Amino acid sequence: MNQLDTEQILNVLKRAVREEQLVMSLHATEEALAEHITRPEIEVALLNAQLLEDYPEWWLGPSCLIYGQTYEERDLHIVVSYSDLPITIITVYEPCPPKWITPTTRGELK
């Protein structure tokens, strides 16, 4: 597969939401439950996603870290494998200090 650019990746994510082509990994499901993140919140965040980091050579397949907000402006990070539909949500969480200074700026690694 050719490496996708940012716009192409975001279009794949939006298409996956529109066509109900999302699969949650066990880890993502556990994290979503622990942080009370609903599937509709994940879908809305994917529809207004901003790509933060791309991992085209990751061993699980091309993946990326995206930032998006829910309708209630809740900040979410979603790591998703985008190599094919359905896309797989690997993890989901709310970005917070100390790992994240802002929703889009990493904090200090300790």
Number of C-alpha atoms within 10 A of each C-alpha: 7 6 11 15 9 15 11 11 20 20 14 20 26 20 18 22 19 12 11 13 15 20 17 18 14 12 13 21 19 14 17 19 12 10 12 11 19 12 13 12 20 22 21 16 24 28 20 16 22 18 20 15 13 18 15 18 10 11 8 11 14 19 23 22 19 23 24 24 22 19 11 7 10 13 19 22 24 23 22 27 24 21 19 13 16 19 21 20 22 21 20 25 19 17 20 14 11 12 14 15 13 13 18 16 11 14 13 10 7 5
